[in-house]
Amino acid sequence: MHSQYFNLKQTNTQINKSRRSKFAAGAIMIVGTVASVALYQHLNDYTSVQMTLFGSSELNETQMAFLRFIAEHGKTYATKSHYHSKFETFAKNYQDIKEHNSVNEHFKKEINKFADMTVDEFNEEYHKFGLKLPDLETRNKHSRPHLQAAPSDKEETLADKVDWREANKVSDSIDQASCGSCWAFTTATTMESLHAIKNGTGPNKFSVQYLIDCDSGNYGCGGGWMLDAYTWVKKNGIVKESDYPRHYQRSKGACADTKDKEKFYNHDQNEEDNVTNDRLKKLISERPVGVAMHSNPSCLMAYKSGILRDQDCKCSDEKKQVNHAVAIVGYGTAENNSDCVGYWLIKNSWGTKWGDGGFFKLCIPHEEEDKNLKTGTCQIKSYVQYPILNE
């Protein structure tokens, strides 16, 4: 018994030392050259690190959470004043997340890589560029309105749930970072899923960087539009990520030679605007589709799980222009939910450490509320775009 107690105590001591070293190392990373030398001298003196950063030998809950956040996400701040500014932002977000999770049963928030950013900073980095909405005449040139569903007296039976991930037709999310390339991620995702479905295989991950570098009809990290990208791919093809010399670079580079690489094409493309829920479900039952939405960082930045409603995000007012492209990869029913009859399952381009493994859910409202929203939660039904492969 004494031996077991000693080992347990020793293990706890080692864990505490490991935590302290990790926090101290994180603390060293966050300051610039002026303070780093002083902190390095106190690497093994946790109390000194606390005093240097916070002016106290004891850390409160928020300060501890901030050091964990720094260590987990590898954050670095150039100066001590920058560090304190980021801590203030983190503290506000941390409190908001705690308060939200204590009262909102529909979706949960968490501390993630965006926890030291304000809404304005997030918008500047992720939403300043992204979508370049062409005029209606230009969009109509690239779409095929006659493909839209014809009215029918007989309703088609739709599955209660579709999730293309379960069929291994959807790849993992990659973080677009400060490159306004959501249009390219959505194009690549829907193309690779469509080919996987048609060929009965898992998804070949297509190169987002290839679209950013080479698609002359769009603007690289300066934004783009999926329908224009599908039109370009129809003529020029898209290559696998493994075949393009550069994996995702978070910036636009020179278009590399791909003449010896395998190309994948779509035979056509289409855009359907302001679709019904049943029409969108029908399209999703055949393949993932690309959509434009209004992304509000106030609800999406810290999203962890659950179903987002309009009252959570305030994103469905058509006066707010769509600013983000995503891929809908499924839908389902929402049980015991007073506001939503179902949800859209959406793949984002903020990486797997955001949200539910890189995915999130948007509410399909009850009939009356759905009529009021017109274009769906966050305008998700405004512009539905997808590539087409012939049988």
Residue pairs with C-beta under 8 A, 6 or more apart in sequence:
20 46
21 43
21 44
22 71
23 46
23 49
23 64
23 67
23 68
23 71
24 39
24 42
24 43
24 44
24 46
24 49
25 43
25 71
26 67
26 70
26 71
26 75
27 39
27 49
27 52
27 53
27 67
27 70
28 36
28 39
28 40
28 43
29 70
29 74
29 75
29 76
30 70
30 75
30 76
30 77
30 83
31 39
31 77
31 79
31 80
31 83
32 77
32 78
32 79
32 80
32 82
34 79
34 80
35 52
35 79
35 80
38 52
39 49
39 52
42 48
42 49
42 52
43 49
47 57
50 56
50 57
50 58
50 59
51 57
53 63
53 83
54 63
59 67
62 90
62 91
62 94
62 95
63 87
65 90
65 94
65 111
66 87
66 90
66 91
66 94
69 75
69 90
69 111
69 115
69 116
73 113
75 86
75 116
77 83
77 86
86 116
87 116
89 116
89 117
89 118
90 115
90 116
93 111
93 115
93 116
93 117
93 301
93 302
94 111
94 115
96 109
96 302
97 109
97 110
97 111
97 115
97 302
100 108
100 109
100 302
101 108
101 109
104 312
106 306
106 307
106 308
106 309
106 312
106 337
106 339
106 340
107 299
107 303
107 304
107 305
107 306
107 307
107 308
107 312
107 361
108 304
108 305
108 306
109 302
109 303
109 304
110 302
110 303
110 304
111 302
112 301
112 302
112 304
112 353
112 354
113 351
113 353
113 354
114 122
114 297
114 301
114 302
114 354
115 302
117 125
117 301
119 297
119 298
119 301
122 297
122 301
123 297
125 177
125 178
126 176
126 178
126 295
126 297
126 324
126 350
127 295
127 297
127 323
127 324
128 180
129 180
129 219
129 221
129 222
129 223
130 180
130 181
130 182
130 183
130 223
130 323
130 324
130 325
131 182
131 183
131 223
131 224
131 225
131 292
131 322
131 323
131 324
131 325
132 183
132 218
132 219
132 222
132 223
132 224
132 225
133 225
133 292
133 321
133 322
134 225
134 227
134 228
139 227
139 271
142 227
142 228
142 230
142 231
142 269
142 271
143 227
143 269
143 270
143 271
143 272
144 268
144 269
144 270
147 270
147 272
147 388
148 270
148 272
148 279
149 279
149 282
155 278
156 278
156 282
158 278
158 281
158 282
158 285
159 285
160 332
160 333
161 330
161 331
161 332
161 333
162 281
162 284
162 285
162 330
162 331
162 332
163 329
163 330
163 332
163 345
164 170
164 193
164 197
164 287
164 288
164 329
164 330
165 329
165 330
165 345
165 359
167 197
168 196
168 202
168 203
169 193
169 196
169 197
169 202
169 203
169 288
170 189
170 193
170 203
170 288
170 329
170 347
171 189
171 192
171 193
171 203
171 205
172 352
172 357
172 358
173 347
173 348
173 349
173 350
173 351
173 352
173 354
173 357
173 358
173 359
174 185
174 208
174 248
174 349
174 351
175 349
175 350
175 351
175 353
175 354
176 182
176 185
176 250
176 349
176 350
177 250
178 221
178 250
179 212
179 220
179 221
179 250
179 251
179 252
180 219
180 221
180 222
180 223
181 208
181 211
181 212
181 220
181 221
181 224
181 349
182 324
182 325
182 326
182 349
183 218
183 223
183 224
183 225
183 226
183 229
183 325
184 208
184 211
184 212
184 215
184 218
184 224
184 229
185 208
185 325
185 327
185 349
186 226
186 290
186 291
186 325
186 326
186 327
186 349
187 211
187 226
187 229
187 230
187 233
187 238
187 290
188 205
188 206
188 207
188 208
188 211
188 238
189 288
189 290
189 327
189 329
189 347
190 226
190 287
190 288
190 289
190 290
190 327
190 386
190 387
191 206
191 230
191 233
191 238
191 264
191 266
191 387
192 203
192 204
192 205
192 206
192 264
193 203
193 287
193 288
193 327
193 329
194 266
194 287
194 288
194 386
194 387
194 389
195 201
195 203
195 204
195 264
195 389
196 202
196 203
196 204
197 286
197 287
198 389
204 240
204 264
205 240
205 241
205 242
206 238
206 239
206 240
206 241
206 264
207 238
207 239
207 240
207 241
207 243
207 244
208 241
208 248
209 241
209 244
209 246
209 247
209 248
209 249
209 253
210 238
210 239
210 244
210 255
210 258
211 218
211 224
211 229
211 233
211 238
212 220
212 221
212 249
212 252
212 253
213 220
213 246
213 252
213 253
213 254
213 255
213 256
214 236
214 255
214 256
214 258
215 224
215 228
215 229
215 232
215 233
215 236
216 232
217 224
217 228
217 229
217 231
217 232
218 224
218 225
218 228
218 229
218 232
220 252
221 250
221 251
221 252
222 252
226 290
226 292
226 325
226 385
227 269
227 271
227 385
230 266
230 269
230 385
230 386
230 387
231 269
233 264
233 265
233 266
233 387
234 265
234 266
234 267
234 268
234 269
234 387
236 263
237 263
237 264
237 265
238 263
238 264
238 265
239 258
239 261
239 262
239 263
239 264
240 261
240 262
240 264
241 247
241 248
243 258
243 261
243 262
244 256
244 258
244 261
245 256
246 253
246 256
266 387
266 388
266 389
267 388
267 389
267 390
268 387
268 388
269 385
269 386
269 387
269 388
270 385
270 386
270 388
271 383
271 384
271 385
272 279
272 283
272 384
272 385
273 382
273 383
273 384
274 374
274 375
274 381
274 382
275 283
275 381
275 384
276 381
277 364
277 370
277 376
277 381
280 289
280 328
280 331
280 344
280 381
280 384
281 331
283 289
283 384
283 386
284 328
284 329
284 330
284 331
287 386
288 327
288 328
288 329
288 330
288 347
288 386
289 327
289 328
289 384
289 385
289 386
290 325
290 326
290 327
290 384
290 385
290 386
291 325
291 326
291 327
291 328
291 380
291 381
291 382
291 383
291 384
291 385
292 322
292 324
292 325
292 379
292 382
292 383
292 385
293 315
293 322
293 323
293 324
293 325
293 326
293 362
293 378
293 379
293 380
293 382
294 315
294 316
294 317
294 320
294 321
294 322
294 323
294 324
294 378
294 379
295 315
295 323
295 324
295 378
296 313
296 314
296 315
296 378
298 313
298 314
299 308
299 312
299 313
299 315
300 308
300 313
300 360
303 354
303 355
303 360
304 355
304 356
305 355
305 356
306 361
307 334
307 337
307 340
307 343
307 361
307 362
307 363
308 360
308 361
308 362
308 363
308 377
308 378
309 339
309 340
309 363
309 365
309 377
310 316
310 363
310 365
310 369
310 373
310 377
310 378
311 339
313 377
313 378
315 377
315 378
315 379
316 373
316 375
316 376
316 377
316 378
316 379
318 374
318 375
318 379
318 382
320 379
322 379
322 382
322 383
325 349
326 346
326 347
326 348
326 349
327 346
327 347
328 344
328 345
328 346
328 347
328 380
329 345
329 346
329 347
329 359
330 344
330 345
331 342
331 343
331 344
331 345
331 364
332 342
332 343
332 345
333 341
333 342
333 343
334 340
334 341
334 342
334 343
334 363
334 364
339 363
339 365
339 366
339 369
340 363
340 364
340 365
340 366
341 364
341 365
341 366
341 367
342 363
342 364
343 361
343 362
343 363
343 364
344 361
344 362
344 364
344 376
344 377
344 380
345 359
345 361
346 359
346 360
346 361
346 362
346 380
347 358
347 359
348 354
348 355
348 358
348 359
348 360
350 358
351 358
352 358
362 376
362 377
362 378
362 380
363 377
364 370
364 376
364 377
365 373
365 377
370 376
375 381
375 382
376 382
